[in-house]
Amino acid sequence: MKIITPLSKCLGALAVSTSLIVGCYTTDGGTFPTTGRGFVFISTPTRPVTVTLVDTRTQESFFKMDIPPGKQLTFKFIEGSGSGSRVEPTKMIWEMWEAKTEFGSLDNELICPPASCRRIDVTYRPAPEESPTDPTLLIPGSEDQAGGANSTNGGPQPTNRLKD
């Protein structure tokens, strides 16, 4: 038999409120998906993503981001916190993270049109697209070599292979 005490209720409420304050951002909306929770777009080498935000009053884009493969663009709109004018009453907060990052603070800000006057366009660039080179994966001296069986230029294959 479980006994629910006021302390356990309080701890549960504290855990839920903490996750809401920090922010949980996933492509499926997180544990408690709600409207206004945020948007997450992940780019991969086989599906590189470009996100463009358009002001539908003028059809002009006010934000465009080519997301590099292996990264994600996360953003959220906060209605009524923009410049205070009727033209741009919303603030967008955003951040570029490593793919599949679920928690963090959105530190970049942009004043943008209200929800009724903006559109999110998602397009896909030609694939495959290489991920940015990680310098820790380079083999010392390999940048001077013109070829080799495992290089991007190809090279001579081993001749002493057994025939199948």
N, C-alpha and C positions, 0 to 999 in steps of 0.2 A: 504494500500500500504506500503510495506516494503522498507525502504531505507537502503542500505548497505553502510556504511561509511568506510573509511580507518581504523578507530579505531576498528570497529567491526571485520574487516578482520584480523587485528593485534592480537586482543584478541583470535580469533579462532585459529590462527596459534600458538599462545603461549600455548593454552590449549593442542593442539595436540602434540607439541614438548615436553611439560612437561611430558605427559603420556608416550612418547617414551623414554625419558631419565630415568625415574624412573623404568619403565618396568612393563608391564601388562602380567601376566602369567596365562593362563587358559588352560584346556584340549582341548578346541576348537579353540585356537589360538588368542583369544581376539577380540577386536573391529576391528582392522585392521590386520588380519592374513597375515603374510609374511614368506618367507623362512628365516630360521636363527633366528626366534623369540624366540625360547626356547622350552623346553620339560617339560611337567608336567605329573607325574604319581601319582595317588592317591590310597592308600591302604585302604581297608575296612575289617571288621572282616569276611565277607563272600567272599572276594576276596583279600587276602593278596598278595602283589606284591613284586617281586625281579627284580631289573634292573641290568643287567651286560653289560658292554662295552667291546668289544673284538677287539683286533688288528688283522685284517684279514690276515696280512702278516705272523704272527706266530701262529695264533689261540689261543693266550693267552689273558686272561681277564686282563685289567688294572684298572678296577673299578667295584665293586660289592656292591650293597646296598640292604639289606632286609628292606623294608619300613614297619615300624610298622603300624598296623591298626589305622586309624584316622589321619595319617600323609600324607604328599606329598613330593615327591622328585622333585625339580625344577632345571633344568640345561640348560646351553646355551653354544654353542661353538663360540669362537672368532678366526676366521681363521687369520693366519699370526702373531699371538701375542705370540707364544710359545717360545721355547728356541732358535729359530733362525736357528736351524739345519734343514736339509731336512727331517730328520727322524721324528721329532715331532714339526711341525710348528704351532700347534694349542693349545690354552688354553681353558680349560673347566672351567666355573665358576658354582658353584652349592650351594644349600642350602636345608635343611630339614625344612619344615614348617608344621603348622597345616593344615589339609585338607581344600581345597577351598580358600587358601590365594592367592590373585591375584597380590598384590603389595609388593615390597620389594627389598632389595639389595642382590645379590648373593655374599657372602663373602668368600667362599672356592674356591681354585684354584687347577687345576691339568693340567700339560702339557700332551698332548695326540696326537695320530697320526692324520694325515689329514683326511678329510671327505671320501676320496676315499679308506682309509685303516682302517676304523672302522665300527663296527656294533653294534646296540643296540638290545640286547636280553631281552625280557620281559617274565618272567615266573610267575606262580601263585603257591603259597604254598598251602598245604592242608588246607581246611576251615572246620569249623569255627576256627578262631584264635582270642583269646581274646585281647582286647585293653589293653594297660598298665593300671594298677590300678591307679585311681586318689585318692590320700590319703584324699582329702577333702570330698569324698563320703562315707568313712568308718564310721560306727556307733561305737561310743566309747564303748569298752568292747566286741564288736562282734567277735574279733579275738580269744577270749578265749572260745567261745561257740562251742561245737562240732556239734550241729545240730539245728534244728528248721524248721518249715514249709517253710520258705523263704531262708534257707541257701543252699549252694551248695551241702551239704551232704544230704539234704532232712530232714525228721524228721516226727514226728507224725502229722497227719492231725486232724483238729477239728472233734470231734465226735458229736457235737450238731447241725449238719447241717440238714436242712429240705430236705426231699427227693423230687426229681423233679416229 
